[in-house]
């Protein structure tokens, strides 16, 4: 019989026992329920009704007791009243229920007898005296007491019977439970004896096989699961024996070729070790050399195995590089000038490995790169970065600032040399001037080139005011001597501004690098303004100009709050269609006392003090709001300062202006200058692309004035470029016309619109048209005008240029209504 069937039969037997035990318990509970109902129905209810009848009778008895006393007092002549029908009916009803629920025949008979007497008493004649009636009621009450005692005795006997029944049920349940437990234990024992021994045998055999013993005697019997398990174990034992034998044979075969493989592996290891680009050596836990490669020998000479680490390298200055057992990486310069990168790596069980790499060339390249990062490529002088580092070290320490003078130099006439002789000659002139400057200063002085023809000197002296003046005289004298470059004699001068950091430090606590440079530049500008080829110290009086700028800053802040700023508009003209295509918004400041202030004066101040952000946002909102009322074919162009891109929120300003005005994004153009593109190009491109994605056009203003404008066209998302007015004004010159022609051709290839600005004459307009430029802007068409005059500008343009088809009153009317 299988284990499954054995378990099934055992579970079935246990189930039957459980069912029998449950049935017995259920019958006992049902019997107890019946007894409980009888106690209530036959004992308690009958007793309750019997007592109820007796209580009612006692009330009537009390009534007749009073009547008997009254009758006695009156001579016994009074008639008794009849018994009331309601109490009589209640007593009879209670006696009827008590009789029906009586437990014993004696109780039933007694109750029926009392009921008959009550019926007869109810029918007694009215002439019956109250005393006789009272006596009869008392006799019936006595019989009720007897009946109550009979019922109480019956209830006691019934209670004893119930108790005996319950005791019998408990004893039977206990016997049944003990029997069920005994049967369950017997079934469990039988199952255990039938199942466990064969399984234990199989487990013992499996453990024996797992322990490596493969000669176990296995004899399966029958078709049970244990027999099948023993059969499987026998097959497994046989299979393992066969596999072990094959493994032994294979290991024997492999052992024959093991030595050859070890030798081959050693050969490979030696080949890899000796072909490393790094020198390598390994030391054991006794600090003796156990492994080294060919590159190590090439780098340090003859080496022997087994020597101590301190004796491996012959040069005593290098003995320390092999004595470290801790993990470390560092560079070491050898006495012969080589730079070696050394790395130590400890070995887990003692000893360490050291590697050596010759990084001489890389080290020299890094030094060269470091020099290039801090030096000017043309002259070899320190550059702006190196100069600022030196200056910062000075201004941070007042005691050093007292012994330093800063000289800012600018070559006079250098631009003319570049323009007439070319940039290569200009570069050689700068190199020669740098050489003369270096020969004129002391060994502790720093000469740096900031860019173009701008140089700066950090001079160290005990009396910097006297020494700097003497150095300035010497430099002016040296640089005023002619330079002979490629057979040409070149004469330039130099203007010098001098600032003493000690003087600035004494004037106030706000001494910093930017302040020093700014003041040196102020002194340089004063020297240039007073005739060039001279020097000037920075003086407090030079702050007057700065104070004027600060006053303008204050006025400008107030102007923004008081609404003194306004926008003028200059039209864009599509000359091919003789039609105005839009207007450029130009900011104007109507000062209450000074009148109109030139944008060239207040825009740089606004950029410097940060007001340009608020002014730019105002210009965007105002221009968009006014343009929204124009005819839909007129666009509006708003200039953006490069400073606005340095602060987050420009995109929000543009979006806010468009949403507030309801102007279509396609009607808004944003103009930027090339100086913007010299900033962080990644963030600038991201911002401009955001505008393009919104549908806003991007124009590049003053195109062609920088050195890299053409290169920016592929990198930045421009829709339009504006040819700078300097080229338009000189369009008659071949160079300007060639530049304009190249810009227009390149723009067509890149699908970028071109607009020529600064057109002042009909000849300039015609020349641009001949080169293929169809959109223009300039005084020839209209000066910048306030918004309320744009309708008049449109009318004057159409009359002046005799627009085909006559005037367009609809556009002019819309502009007039917008102005209102």
Protein Blocks (a to p, Z undefined) as FASTA:
>chain_A
ZZklmmmmmmmmmmmmmmmmmmmmmmmmmmmmmmmmmmmmmmmmmmmmmmmmmmmmmmmm
mmmmmmmmmmmmnoopaccddddfklmmmmmmmmmmmmmmpmbfklmmmmmmmmmmmmmm
mmpcfklcfklmmmmmmmmmmmmmmmmmmmmmmmmmmmmmmmmmmmmmmmmmmmmmmmmm
mmmmmmmmmmmmmmmmmmmmmmmmmmmmmnopakbccddehjbfklmmmmmmmmmmmmmm
mmmmmmmmmmmmmmmmmmmmmmmmmmmmmmmmmmcfbdcddddfkopafbdcfklmmmno
padehiafklmpmblklmmmmmpcbdcddddddfkopacdddddddfkgpjddddddfkl
mmmmmmmmmmmmmccfklopacfklmmmmmmmmmmpmklmmmcccdddddehklmmmmmn
ojklmmmmmmmmmmmmmmmpcfkbccddfbhjbccdddddfblmlmmmmmmmmmmmmmmp
ccdeehiacddddddddddfklmmmnomkbcfklmmmmmmmmmmmmmmnngaiacdddfk
lmmmmmmmmmmmmmmmmmmmnopaccdddddddfklopafbdcdddddddfklopadfkl
mmmmmmmnopmmmmmmmmmmmmmmmmmmmcfkbccdddddfklmmpghjlmmmmmmmmmn
opafklpccdddfklmmmcfklmmmmmmmmmmnopacddehihjamklmmmmmmpccfbd
cddfklmmmmmpmklmmmmmmmmmmmmmnopacddehiabfklmmmmmmnopabdcdjkl
occddfklmmmmmmmmmmmnopghiaafklmmmmmmmmZZ
